[in-house]
Amino acid sequence: MDLEKFHLDNGQDYIIKSAIPPEIGCNEVLIGIDEAGRGPVLGPMVYGACYVSRKDEPLLTTLKVADSKTLTEEQRDGCFSNLQNGRDTFGWIAQILPPASISRGMLSRCKYNLNAISHDSAMLLIQSILDMGVTVGAVFLDTVGDPGTWPSHPPRLSD
């Protein structure tokens, strides 16, 4: 994973992604999206999406994939290792938002809060996967803030 561009200019958002795994082919995928980080306080926020063919859904249970907050550090490391070893099965994409970028939005005249940033990041990740020609069947999203507010932000995605 090459982060050189991010390190050279860590004031801008940065997107990294895997190649589309061969196992996905023309199959419909399931996407899981989550975030990590503390934003402008302690470093970048990273929004990530992992996707897998719907036909491989049972593999998620076998690998014990779950919301990271419900797993121990050891279990998270095990999941990460399993996902890395499944390069032919799992695809991923991540958006890195450095503190400077988040602060600019939050301090601008037209405020851009973390909930809005989270929403827009999730939509960007989904749209990016669609733009790669992948057919999305379902999305599992760990929301920031009140999940009840998400339906008021209808996604504007195109395939």
DSSP file with accessible surface (Angstrom, degrees, kcal/mol):
  #  RESIDUE AA STRUCTURE BP1 BP2  ACC     N-H-->O    O-->H-N    N-H-->O    O-->H-N    TCO  KAPPA ALPHA  PHI   PSI    X-CA   Y-CA   Z-CA
    1    1 A M              0   0  155      0, 0.0     2,-0.7     0, 0.0    17,-0.0   0.000 360.0 360.0 360.0 117.8    0.0    0.0    0.0
    2    2 A D        +     0   0  105      1,-0.1     3,-0.2     2,-0.0     4,-0.1  -0.791 360.0 163.9 -94.3 112.6    1.7    3.2   -1.2
    3    3 A L     >  +     0   0   53     -2,-0.7     4,-2.4     1,-0.1     5,-0.2   0.197  41.7 112.5-108.5  14.4    1.0    6.2    1.0
    4    4 A E  H  > S+     0   0  118      1,-0.2     4,-2.2     2,-0.2     5,-0.2   0.905  76.0  51.6 -57.4 -44.0    3.8    8.4   -0.3
    5    5 A K  H  > S+     0   0  146      1,-0.2     4,-1.6     2,-0.2    -1,-0.2   0.902 110.5  49.8 -60.4 -40.4    1.4   10.9   -1.9
    6    6 A F  H  4 S+     0   0   24      1,-0.2    -1,-0.2     2,-0.2    -2,-0.2   0.921 111.3  48.1 -63.7 -43.5   -0.5   11.2    1.4
    7    7 A H  H  < S+     0   0  128     -4,-2.4     3,-0.5     1,-0.2    -1,-0.2   0.839 109.8  53.1 -67.5 -31.6    2.7   11.8    3.3
    8    8 A L  H  < S+     0   0  133     -4,-2.2    -1,-0.2     1,-0.3    -2,-0.2   0.821 129.7  15.6 -72.3 -31.2    3.9   14.4    0.8
    9    9 A D    ><  +     0   0   88     -4,-1.6     3,-1.2    -5,-0.2    -1,-0.3  -0.621  67.8 165.7-143.0  78.0    0.7   16.4    1.1
   10   10 A N  T 3   +     0   0   96     -3,-0.5    90,-0.4     1,-0.2    91,-0.3   0.161  66.0  79.1 -86.0  24.7   -1.2   15.3    4.2
   11   11 A G  T 3  S+     0   0   12     89,-0.1     2,-0.3    88,-0.1    -1,-0.2   0.456  87.4  67.6-100.4  -4.9   -3.5   18.4    4.0
   12   12 A Q  S <  S-     0   0  102     -3,-1.2    -3,-0.1    -6,-0.2    89,-0.1  -0.850  91.4-101.6-116.3 152.6   -5.6   16.8    1.3
   13   13 A D        -     0   0   65     -2,-0.3     2,-0.4    84,-0.1    84,-0.2  -0.345  39.8-159.4 -65.5 152.0   -8.0   13.8    1.4
   14   14 A Y  E     -A   96   0A  43     82,-2.1    82,-3.4    -4,-0.1     2,-0.4  -0.997   8.5-155.9-140.4 138.2   -6.5   10.7   -0.1
   15   15 A I  E     +A   95   0A  68     -2,-0.4     2,-0.3    80,-0.2    80,-0.2  -0.961  11.3 179.4-119.1 133.8   -8.1    7.5   -1.5
   16   16 A I  E     +A   94   0A  20     78,-2.2    78,-2.9    -2,-0.4     2,-0.3  -0.951   9.1 172.8-126.4 150.2   -6.4    4.1   -1.8
   17   17 A K  E     -A   93   0A 115     -2,-0.3    76,-0.2    76,-0.2     2,-0.1  -0.996  26.9-120.5-155.8 157.9   -8.0    0.9   -3.1
   18   18 A S        -     0   0   22     74,-2.6     2,-0.1    -2,-0.3    73,-0.1  -0.412  41.7 -94.6 -86.7 169.6   -7.3   -2.7   -4.1
   19   19 A A        -     0   0   84     -2,-0.1    73,-0.2     1,-0.1    -1,-0.1  -0.424  54.6 -87.6 -73.4 160.0   -7.8   -4.2   -7.5
   20   20 A I        -     0   0   68     -2,-0.1    -1,-0.1    71,-0.1    71,-0.1  -0.611  52.0-116.0 -70.4 123.4  -11.1   -5.9   -8.0
   21   21 A P    >>  -     0   0    4      0, 0.0     3,-1.6     0, 0.0     4,-0.8  -0.337  12.4-128.2 -63.7 141.6  -10.6   -9.4   -6.8
   22   22 A P  T 34 S+     0   0   98      0, 0.0     3,-0.2     0, 0.0    67,-0.1   0.822 105.6  66.0 -59.8 -31.3  -11.0  -12.1   -9.5
   23   23 A E  T 34 S+     0   0   85     65,-2.1    66,-0.1     1,-0.2     4,-0.1   0.743  94.6  60.2 -62.1 -23.6  -13.5  -14.1   -7.3
   24   24 A I  T X4 S+     0   0    1     -3,-1.6     3,-3.0    64,-0.2    -1,-0.2   0.931  70.1 147.4 -74.8 -42.7  -16.0  -11.2   -7.7
   25   25 A G  T 3< S-     0   0   56     -4,-0.8    -1,-0.1     1,-0.3    -2,-0.1  -0.180  82.9 -23.9  47.7-126.5  -16.2  -11.4  -11.5
   26   26 A C  T 3  S+     0   0  129     -3,-0.1    -1,-0.3   108,-0.1     2,-0.1   0.245 107.1 124.4 -98.3  10.5  -19.8  -10.4  -12.4
   27   27 A N    <   -     0   0   64     -3,-3.0   108,-0.5    -4,-0.1     2,-0.2  -0.399  68.6-106.6 -73.9 151.1  -21.2  -11.3   -9.0
   28   28 A E  E     -b  135   0A  82    106,-0.1    26,-3.3    -2,-0.1    27,-0.4  -0.497  41.8-142.8 -70.8 142.5  -23.2   -8.9   -6.8
   29   29 A V  E     -bC 136  53A   0    106,-2.8   108,-3.1    24,-0.3   109,-1.3  -0.759  10.8-138.7-113.2 158.9  -21.2   -7.8   -3.8
   30   30 A L  E     -bC 138  52A   5     22,-2.9    22,-1.9    -2,-0.3     2,-0.4  -0.916  23.6-156.1-105.9 137.2  -21.9   -7.0   -0.2
   31   31 A I  E     -bC 139  51A   1    107,-2.3   109,-3.4    -2,-0.4     2,-0.4  -0.960   8.5-164.9-118.7 135.4  -20.1   -3.9    1.2
   32   32 A G  E     -bC 140  50A  33     18,-2.6    18,-2.2    -2,-0.4     2,-0.4  -0.973  11.1-169.0-115.1 132.5  -19.2   -3.1    4.8
   33   33 A I  E     +bC 141  49A   7    107,-2.7   109,-2.2    -2,-0.4     2,-0.3  -0.980  15.2 152.2-126.0 135.3  -18.2    0.4    5.7
   34   34 A D  E     - C   0  48A  38     14,-2.1    14,-2.8    -2,-0.4     2,-0.3  -0.941  27.7-134.1-150.0 168.4  -16.7    1.7    9.0
   35   35 A E  E     - C   0  47A  38     -2,-0.3     2,-0.3    12,-0.2    12,-0.2  -0.872  12.4-169.1-125.7 159.7  -14.5    4.5   10.2
   36   36 A A  E     + C   0  46A  61     10,-2.0    10,-2.9    -2,-0.3     2,-0.2  -0.989  41.6  52.5-145.3 146.6  -11.5    4.8   12.5
   37   37 A G  S    S-     0   0   29     -2,-0.3     8,-0.2     8,-0.2     6,-0.1  -0.507  71.6-100.1 120.1 174.5   -9.7    7.7   14.0
   38   38 A R    >   -     0   0  171      6,-0.5     3,-1.4     1,-0.3     4,-0.4   0.098  48.6-143.8-122.4  14.8  -10.3   10.8   16.0
   39   39 A G  T 3> S-     0   0    0      5,-0.3     4,-1.6     1,-0.2    -1,-0.3  -0.173  70.4  -1.1  63.4-139.5  -10.3   13.4   13.3
   40   40 A P  T 34 S+     0   0   43      0, 0.0    -1,-0.2     0, 0.0    60,-0.0   0.661 129.4  60.0 -66.6 -12.6   -8.8   16.8   14.0
   41   41 A V  T <4 S+     0   0  117     -3,-1.4    -2,-0.2     2,-0.2     0, 0.0   0.955 124.7   3.4 -80.7 -48.9   -8.0   16.0   17.6
   42   42 A L  T  4 S-     0   0  135     -4,-0.4    -3,-0.2     1,-0.4    -1,-0.1   0.207 117.4 -61.9-128.1  14.7   -5.6   13.1   17.3
   43   43 A G  S  < S-     0   0   17     -4,-1.6    -1,-0.4    -5,-0.2    -2,-0.2  -0.853  79.7 -16.5 135.3-169.5   -4.9   12.4   13.6
   44   44 A P        -     0   0   53      0, 0.0    -6,-0.5     0, 0.0     2,-0.4  -0.236  49.3-132.0 -71.1 156.5   -6.7   11.4   10.4
   45   45 A M  E     - D   0  97A  11     52,-2.6    52,-3.4    -8,-0.2     2,-0.5  -0.890  22.5-159.6 -98.1 138.5  -10.1    9.8   10.1
   46   46 A V  E     -CD  36  96A  50    -10,-2.9   -10,-2.0    -2,-0.4     2,-0.5  -0.988   6.7-165.8-123.8 123.3  -10.1    6.8    7.8
   47   47 A Y  E     -CD  35  95A   3     48,-2.6    48,-3.0    -2,-0.5     2,-0.4  -0.947  17.9-175.8-106.0 125.8  -13.3    5.6    6.2
   48   48 A G  E     -CD  34  94A  24    -14,-2.8   -14,-2.1    -2,-0.5     2,-0.4  -0.933  17.1-164.3-127.5 149.5  -13.0    2.1    4.7
   49   49 A A  E     -CD  33  93A   5     44,-3.0    44,-2.2    -2,-0.4     2,-0.4  -0.994   3.1-168.6-129.1 136.9  -15.1   -0.2    2.7
   50   50 A C  E     -CD  32  92A  41    -18,-2.2   -18,-2.6    -2,-0.4     2,-0.4  -0.973  11.5-167.2-120.3 138.2  -14.5   -3.9    2.2
   51   51 A Y  E     +CD  31  91A   1     40,-2.8    40,-2.6    -2,-0.4     2,-0.3  -0.964   9.9 176.2-133.2 149.9  -16.5   -5.8   -0.4
   52   52 A V  E     -CD  30  90A   4    -22,-1.9   -22,-2.9    -2,-0.4    38,-0.1  -0.983  40.9 -89.6-146.1 149.7  -17.1   -9.5   -1.1
   53   53 A S  E >   -C   29   0A   0     36,-0.5     3,-1.8    -2,-0.3   -24,-0.3  -0.348  34.8-124.6 -60.2 140.9  -19.2  -11.5   -3.6
   54   54 A R  G >  S+     0   0   97    -26,-3.3     3,-1.9     1,-0.3    -1,-0.1   0.861 111.7  63.2 -56.4 -33.3  -22.6  -12.3   -2.2
   55   55 A K  G 3  S+     0   0  107    -27,-0.4    -1,-0.3     1,-0.3     4,-0.1   0.756 101.3  52.1 -65.8 -20.3  -21.9  -16.0   -2.9
   56   56 A D  G X> S+     0   0   29     -3,-1.8     3,-1.5     1,-0.2     4,-0.6   0.261  73.6 113.4 -97.7  13.1  -19.0  -15.7   -0.4
   57   57 A E  H X>  +     0   0   84     -3,-1.9     3,-1.5     1,-0.3     4,-0.8   0.874  69.2  61.1 -54.1 -40.5  -21.2  -14.3    2.4
   58   58 A P  H 3> S+     0   0   87      0, 0.0     4,-2.1     0, 0.0     3,-0.5   0.830  93.5  66.8 -58.4 -26.0  -20.8  -17.5    4.6
   59   59 A L  H <> S+     0   0   55     -3,-1.5     4,-2.7     1,-0.2    -2,-0.2   0.848  90.8  62.4 -62.2 -31.5  -17.1  -16.8    4.6
   60   60 A L  H <<>S+     0   0   42     -3,-1.5     5,-2.7    -4,-0.6     4,-0.2   0.893 106.4  44.2 -62.3 -39.6  -17.7  -13.6    6.7
   61   61 A T  H ><5S+     0   0  116     -4,-0.8     3,-1.2    -3,-0.5    -1,-0.2   0.928 112.3  52.2 -69.5 -44.1  -19.2  -15.7    9.5
   62   62 A T  H 3<5S+     0   0  108     -4,-2.1    -2,-0.2     1,-0.3    -1,-0.2   0.905 112.8  44.8 -58.6 -40.8  -16.3  -18.2    9.2
   63   63 A L  T 3<5S-     0   0   31     -4,-2.7    -1,-0.3    -5,-0.2    -2,-0.2   0.470 111.2-124.4 -83.0  -2.9  -13.8  -15.4    9.5
   64   64 A K  T < 5 -     0   0  155     -3,-1.2     2,-0.3    -4,-0.2    -3,-0.2   0.882  40.4-179.2  61.0  42.5  -15.7  -13.8   12.4
   65   65 A V      < +     0   0   64     -5,-2.7     2,-0.3    -6,-0.2    -1,-0.2  -0.576  17.2 142.5 -73.3 130.2  -16.0  -10.5   10.6
   66   66 A A        -     0   0   54     -2,-0.3     5,-0.1    10,-0.0     2,-0.1  -0.952  59.2 -54.9-157.1 172.4  -17.9   -8.0   12.9
   67   67 A D    >   -     0   0   62     -2,-0.3     3,-2.4     1,-0.2     4,-0.3  -0.377  52.3-129.4 -56.3 128.7  -18.1   -4.4   14.0
   68   68 A S  G >  S+     0   0   43      1,-0.3     3,-1.4     2,-0.2    -1,-0.2   0.783 104.8  65.2 -57.8 -27.5  -14.6   -3.7   15.2
   69   69 A K  G 3  S+     0   0  129      1,-0.3    -1,-0.3     0, 0.0    -2,-0.1   0.709  99.8  52.8 -69.3 -17.8  -16.0   -2.2   18.5
   70   70 A T  G <  S+     0   0   99     -3,-2.4     2,-0.3     2,-0.1    -1,-0.3   0.454 101.0  77.6 -94.5  -0.8  -17.3   -5.7   19.4
   71   71 A L  S <  S-     0   0   25     -3,-1.4     2,-0.1    -4,-0.3     0, 0.0  -0.808  78.5-120.8-111.1 151.0  -13.9   -7.4   18.9
   72   72 A T     >  -     0   0   75     -2,-0.3     4,-2.7     1,-0.1     5,-0.2  -0.352  37.2-104.1 -75.0 166.6  -10.8   -7.5   21.0
   73   73 A E  H  > S+     0   0  133      1,-0.2     4,-2.5     2,-0.2     5,-0.2   0.916 124.4  52.0 -59.3 -40.1   -7.5   -6.2   19.5
   74   74 A E  H  > S+     0   0  163      1,-0.2     4,-2.1     2,-0.2    -1,-0.2   0.916 109.9  48.1 -63.2 -42.2   -6.4   -9.8   19.0
   75   75 A Q  H  > S+     0   0   92      2,-0.2     4,-2.5     1,-0.2    -1,-0.2   0.898 110.9  51.2 -66.1 -40.1   -9.6  -10.7   17.1
   76   76 A R  H  X S+     0   0   98     -4,-2.7     4,-2.7     2,-0.2    -2,-0.2   0.923 109.7  50.1 -62.0 -43.6   -9.3   -7.5   15.0
   77   77 A D  H  X S+     0   0   96     -4,-2.5     4,-2.4    -5,-0.2    -2,-0.2   0.909 110.7  50.2 -61.8 -39.6   -5.7   -8.4   14.1
   78   78 A G  H  X S+     0   0   32     -4,-2.1     4,-2.5     2,-0.2    -2,-0.2   0.915 110.8  48.6 -64.1 -43.3   -6.9  -11.9   13.1
   79   79 A C  H  X S+     0   0   16     -4,-2.5     4,-2.7     2,-0.2    -2,-0.2   0.929 111.3  50.3 -60.9 -45.8   -9.7  -10.6   10.9
   80   80 A F  H  X S+     0   0  114     -4,-2.7     4,-2.6     1,-0.2    -2,-0.2   0.924 110.6  49.2 -60.6 -44.1   -7.2   -8.2    9.2
   81   81 A S  H  X S+     0   0   52     -4,-2.4     4,-2.1     1,-0.2    -1,-0.2   0.926 111.5  49.5 -61.5 -43.6   -4.8  -11.0    8.6
   82   82 A N  H  X S+     0   0   64     -4,-2.5     4,-0.7     1,-0.2    -2,-0.2   0.896 111.2  49.3 -62.6 -40.9   -7.6  -13.2    7.1
   83   83 A L  H >< S+     0   0   46     -4,-2.7     3,-0.8     1,-0.2     7,-0.3   0.906 110.1  51.0 -66.3 -39.6   -8.8  -10.4    4.9
   84   84 A Q  H >< S+     0   0   75     -4,-2.6     3,-0.7     1,-0.2    -1,-0.2   0.882 109.2  50.9 -64.0 -37.7   -5.2   -9.8    3.6
   85   85 A N  H 3< S+     0   0  126     -4,-2.1     3,-0.3     1,-0.2    -1,-0.2   0.629 102.2  64.7 -73.9 -12.1   -4.8  -13.5    2.8
   86   86 A G  T XX  +     0   0   13     -3,-0.8     4,-3.1    -4,-0.7     3,-2.4  -0.148  57.4 136.7-102.5  38.4   -8.1  -13.3    0.9
   87   87 A R  T <4 S+     0   0  169     -3,-0.7    -1,-0.2     1,-0.3    -2,-0.1   0.749  72.5  54.6 -59.2 -25.2   -6.9  -10.9   -1.8
   88   88 A D  T 34 S+     0   0  101     -3,-0.3   -65,-2.1   -67,-0.2    -1,-0.3   0.606 120.5  31.6 -80.4 -11.1   -8.7  -13.1   -4.5
   89   89 A T  T <4 S+     0   0   23     -3,-2.4   -36,-0.5     1,-0.2     2,-0.4   0.749 111.5  58.2-113.4 -40.1  -12.0  -12.8   -2.6
   90   90 A F  E  <  - D   0  52A  10     -4,-3.1     2,-0.3    -7,-0.3   -38,-0.2  -0.830  55.2-170.0-107.0 133.6  -12.1   -9.4   -0.8
   91   91 A G  E     - D   0  51A   0    -40,-2.6   -40,-2.8    -2,-0.4     2,-0.3  -0.783  11.8-174.3-109.6 160.9  -11.8   -5.9   -2.3
   92   92 A W  E     - D   0  50A  85     -2,-0.3   -74,-2.6   -42,-0.2     2,-0.3  -0.990  16.2-173.4-152.8 159.3  -11.3   -2.7   -0.4
   93   93 A I  E     -AD  17  49A   1    -44,-2.2   -44,-3.0    -2,-0.3     2,-0.3  -0.973  10.8-170.3-151.1 144.0  -11.2    1.1   -0.7
   94   94 A A  E     -AD  16  48A  12    -78,-2.9   -78,-2.2    -2,-0.3     2,-0.5  -0.994  14.1-151.5-139.7 146.5  -10.4    3.7    1.9
   95   95 A Q  E     -AD  15  47A  16    -48,-3.0   -48,-2.6    -2,-0.3     2,-0.6  -0.984  13.1-155.5-116.0 124.8  -10.5    7.5    2.2
   96   96 A I  E     -AD  14  46A  13    -82,-3.4   -82,-2.1    -2,-0.5   -50,-0.2  -0.898   7.0-169.2-101.3 122.1   -8.0    9.2    4.5
   97   97 A L  E     - D   0  45A   8    -52,-3.4   -52,-2.6    -2,-0.6   -84,-0.1  -0.928  14.6-146.7-112.6 107.2   -9.1   12.6    5.8
   98   98 A P    >>  -     0   0    1      0, 0.0     4,-2.0     0, 0.0     3,-0.5  -0.286  26.4-106.5 -71.1 159.7   -6.3   14.4    7.5
   99   99 A P  H 3> S+     0   0   44      0, 0.0     4,-3.1     0, 0.0     5,-0.2   0.869 118.7  56.9 -53.1 -39.1   -6.9   16.7   10.5
  100  100 A A  H 3> S+     0   0   46    -90,-0.4     4,-2.3     1,-0.2     5,-0.2   0.908 107.2  48.2 -62.4 -39.9   -6.3   19.8    8.4
  101  101 A S  H <> S+     0   0   20     -3,-0.5     4,-1.7   -91,-0.3    -1,-0.2   0.927 114.1  45.8 -65.9 -44.4   -9.0   18.8    5.9
  102  102 A I  H  X S+     0   0    2     -4,-2.0     4,-2.5     1,-0.2     5,-0.2   0.935 112.8  50.4 -64.8 -44.7  -11.5   18.1    8.7
  103  103 A S  H  X S+     0   0   38     -4,-3.1     4,-2.3     1,-0.2    -1,-0.2   0.897 105.8  56.1 -61.8 -41.7  -10.7   21.3   10.5
  104  104 A R  H  X S+     0   0  122     -4,-2.3     4,-0.8    -5,-0.2    -1,-0.2   0.926 111.4  44.3 -56.0 -44.3  -11.1   23.4    7.3
  105  105 A G  H  < S+     0   0   12     -4,-1.7     7,-1.3     1,-0.2     3,-0.5   0.921 115.1  46.5 -67.4 -41.4  -14.6   22.0    6.9
  106  106 A M  H  < S+     0   0   65     -4,-2.5    -1,-0.2     1,-0.2    -2,-0.2   0.774 118.1  41.9 -74.4 -25.3  -15.6   22.4   10.6
  107  107 A L  H  < S+     0   0  136     -4,-2.3    -1,-0.2    -5,-0.2    -2,-0.2   0.442  91.4 107.7-101.0  -1.0  -14.2   26.0   10.8
  108  108 A S  S  < S-     0   0   45     -4,-0.8     4,-0.1    -3,-0.5     3,-0.1  -0.225  85.5-105.6 -73.7 166.1  -15.5   27.2    7.4
  109  109 A R  S    S+     0   0  244      1,-0.2     2,-0.9     2,-0.1    -1,-0.1   0.905 119.2  50.2 -58.9 -43.6  -18.3   29.7    7.2
  110  110 A C  S    S-     0   0  107      2,-0.0    -1,-0.2     0, 0.0    -2,-0.2  -0.852 102.6-131.4 -95.4  98.8  -20.6   26.9    6.0
  111  111 A K        -     0   0  146     -2,-0.9     2,-0.4    -4,-0.1    -5,-0.2  -0.165  20.4-165.1 -57.9 142.0  -20.0   24.3    8.7
  112  112 A Y        -     0   0   84     -7,-1.3    -4,-0.1   -10,-0.2    -1,-0.1  -0.883  18.3-163.4-129.7  92.6  -19.2   20.7    7.6
  113  113 A N     >  -     0   0   84     -2,-0.4     4,-2.6     1,-0.1     3,-0.2  -0.228  33.2-100.7 -82.2 171.9  -19.6   18.6   10.7
  114  114 A L  H  > S+     0   0   55      1,-0.2     4,-2.7     2,-0.2     5,-0.2   0.829 120.6  56.0 -61.7 -33.4  -18.3   15.0   11.3
  115  115 A N  H  > S+     0   0   72      2,-0.2     4,-2.3     1,-0.2    -1,-0.2   0.930 110.8  43.9 -64.9 -43.3  -21.8   13.5   10.6
  116  116 A A  H  > S+     0   0   30     -3,-0.2     4,-2.8     2,-0.2     5,-0.2   0.908 113.6  51.2 -67.3 -40.0  -21.9   15.2    7.2
  117  117 A I  H  X S+     0   0    4     -4,-2.6     4,-2.5     1,-0.2    -2,-0.2   0.932 110.7  49.5 -61.2 -44.7  -18.3   14.2    6.5
  118  118 A S  H  X S+     0   0    4     -4,-2.7     4,-2.5     2,-0.2    -2,-0.2   0.932 111.9  47.8 -59.7 -48.1  -19.1   10.6    7.5
  119  119 A H  H  X S+     0   0   14     -4,-2.3     4,-2.4     1,-0.2    -2,-0.2   0.949 113.9  46.1 -58.6 -50.3  -22.2   10.5    5.2
  120  120 A D  H  X S+     0   0   71     -4,-2.8     4,-2.4     1,-0.2    -1,-0.2   0.872 111.4  52.4 -65.0 -36.0  -20.3   12.0    2.2
  121  121 A S  H  X S+     0   0    3     -4,-2.5     4,-2.5    -5,-0.2    -1,-0.2   0.931 109.2  49.2 -64.5 -45.8  -17.4    9.6    2.7
  122  122 A A  H  X S+     0   0    1     -4,-2.5     4,-2.4     1,-0.2     5,-0.2   0.926 112.4  48.1 -59.6 -44.2  -19.7    6.5    2.8
  123  123 A M  H  X S+     0   0   30     -4,-2.4     4,-2.8     1,-0.2     5,-0.2   0.905 110.6  52.2 -64.4 -38.6  -21.4    7.7   -0.4
  124  124 A L  H  X S+     0   0   61     -4,-2.4     4,-2.6     2,-0.2    -2,-0.2   0.922 110.0  48.4 -62.5 -43.5  -18.0    8.4   -2.1
  125  125 A L  H  X S+     0   0    0     -4,-2.5     4,-2.0     2,-0.2    -2,-0.2   0.935 113.7  46.0 -63.9 -45.3  -16.8    4.9   -1.2
  126  126 A I  H  X S+     0   0   10     -4,-2.4     4,-2.5     1,-0.2    -2,-0.2   0.942 114.1  48.1 -62.7 -46.9  -20.0    3.2   -2.6
  127  127 A Q  H  X S+     0   0   31     -4,-2.8     4,-2.9     1,-0.2    -1,-0.2   0.899 109.1  54.2 -62.3 -37.7  -19.9    5.3   -5.7
  128  128 A S  H  X S+     0   0   21     -4,-2.6     4,-0.9    -5,-0.2    -1,-0.2   0.891 108.5  48.7 -63.5 -39.6  -16.2    4.6   -6.3
  129  129 A I  H ><>S+     0   0    0     -4,-2.0     5,-1.6     2,-0.2     3,-0.7   0.932 112.4  48.3 -65.9 -43.3  -17.0    0.8   -6.1
  130  130 A L  H ><5S+     0   0   24     -4,-2.5     3,-2.3     1,-0.2    -2,-0.2   0.916 106.6  57.3 -60.5 -42.1  -19.8    1.3   -8.6
  131  131 A D  H 3<5S+     0   0  112     -4,-2.9    -1,-0.2     1,-0.3    -2,-0.2   0.729  97.6  61.8 -63.6 -21.6  -17.5    3.3  -10.9
  132  132 A M  T <<5S-     0   0   43     -4,-0.9    -1,-0.3    -3,-0.7    -2,-0.2   0.454 124.4-104.5 -80.8  -1.8  -15.2    0.3  -11.0
  133  133 A G  T < 5S+     0   0   65     -3,-2.3     2,-0.3     1,-0.3    -3,-0.2   0.602  73.5 144.3  90.4  12.9  -18.0   -1.7  -12.6
  134  134 A V      < -     0   0   10     -5,-1.6     2,-0.6  -106,-0.0    -1,-0.3  -0.678  48.8-130.0 -87.7 137.8  -18.9   -3.7   -9.5
  135  135 A T  E     -b   28   0A  76   -108,-0.5  -106,-2.8    -2,-0.3     2,-0.5  -0.797  20.7-147.7 -90.4 119.9  -22.6   -4.5   -8.9
  136  136 A V  E     +b   29   0A  36     -2,-0.6  -106,-0.2  -108,-0.2     3,-0.1  -0.771  23.9 171.5 -93.4 126.3  -23.6   -3.6   -5.4
  137  137 A G  E     -     0   0A  31   -108,-3.1     2,-0.3    -2,-0.5  -107,-0.2   0.789  66.6  -5.1 -99.0 -39.2  -26.3   -5.8   -3.7
  138  138 A A  E     -b   30   0A  27   -109,-1.3  -107,-2.3     2,-0.0     2,-0.4  -0.992  55.5-147.4-157.2 152.3  -26.2   -4.5   -0.1
  139  139 A V  E     -b   31   0A  55     -2,-0.3     2,-0.5  -109,-0.2  -107,-0.2  -0.991   3.6-161.0-126.9 131.9  -24.3   -2.1    2.1
  140  140 A F  E     -b   32   0A 117   -109,-3.4  -107,-2.7    -2,-0.4     2,-0.5  -0.969  21.0-172.7-112.0 119.8  -23.7   -2.6    5.8
  141  141 A L  E     -b   33   0A  55     -2,-0.5     2,-0.9  -109,-0.2  -107,-0.2  -0.956  27.0-150.6-126.9 126.3  -22.8    0.8    7.4
  142  142 A D        -     0   0   43   -109,-2.2  -107,-0.1    -2,-0.5     2,-0.1  -0.838  36.3-147.9 -90.2 102.9  -21.6    1.7   10.9
  143  143 A T        -     0   0   34     -2,-0.9     2,-0.5     2,-0.1  -108,-0.1  -0.357   9.3-133.7 -77.2 153.8  -23.0    5.2   11.1
  144  144 A V  S    S-     0   0   30    -29,-0.2     2,-0.1     2,-0.1   -25,-0.1  -0.899  78.0  -3.4 -98.6 132.0  -21.6    8.1   12.9
  145  145 A G  S    S-     0   0   44     -2,-0.5    -2,-0.1     3,-0.0     3,-0.0  -0.390 124.1  -7.0  82.7-163.7  -24.3    9.9   14.9
  146  146 A D    >   -     0   0  100      1,-0.2     3,-1.9    -2,-0.1     4,-0.4  -0.533  56.0-152.3 -72.9 115.8  -28.0    9.0   14.9
  147  147 A P  G >  S+     0   0   79      0, 0.0     3,-1.3     0, 0.0    -1,-0.2   0.780  91.2  72.3 -62.2 -21.3  -28.6    6.3   12.3
  148  148 A G  G 3  S+     0   0   53      1,-0.3     4,-0.3     2,-0.2    -2,-0.1   0.704  89.3  60.7 -66.1 -18.3  -32.2    7.6   12.0
  149  149 A T  G X  S+     0   0   54     -3,-1.9     3,-1.0     1,-0.2    -1,-0.3   0.678  84.5  79.4 -82.9 -15.7  -30.9   10.7   10.2
  150  150 A W  G X  S+     0   0   34     -3,-1.3     3,-2.3    -4,-0.4    -1,-0.2   0.896  83.9  58.7 -63.7 -39.7  -29.4    8.7    7.3
  151  151 A P  G 3  S+     0   0  104      0, 0.0    -1,-0.2     0, 0.0    -2,-0.1   0.801  97.0  64.1 -61.3 -21.0  -32.7    8.2    5.4
  152  152 A S  G <  S+     0   0   84     -3,-1.0    -2,-0.2    -4,-0.3    -3,-0.1   0.555  97.0  61.0 -77.2  -5.5  -33.0   12.0    5.3
  153  153 A H  S <  S-     0   0   85     -3,-2.3    -1,-0.2    -4,-0.2     3,-0.1  -0.717  83.4-159.5-115.8  76.7  -29.9   12.0    3.1
  154  154 A P        -     0   0   75      0, 0.0     2,-0.1     0, 0.0    -2,-0.0  -0.349  24.0-113.5 -62.8 132.3  -30.9   10.0    0.1
  155  155 A P        -     0   0   81      0, 0.0     2,-0.7     0, 0.0    -2,-0.0  -0.420  17.9-152.5 -66.1 141.2  -27.9    8.6   -1.7
  156  156 A R        +     0   0  214     -2,-0.1     2,-0.3    -3,-0.1   -29,-0.0  -0.728  38.3 153.1-111.3  74.4  -27.3   10.0   -5.2
  157  157 A L        -     0   0   63     -2,-0.7     2,-0.4   -31,-0.0   -33,-0.0  -0.827  25.7-164.8-107.9 147.3  -25.5    7.1   -6.7
  158  158 A S              0   0   77     -2,-0.3    -2,-0.0   -31,-0.0   -28,-0.0  -0.964 360.0 360.0-128.4 147.7  -25.3    6.1  -10.3
  159  159 A D              0   0  179     -2,-0.4   -28,-0.1   -28,-0.0   -24,-0.1  -0.525 360.0 360.0-117.9 360.0  -24.2    2.8  -11.8
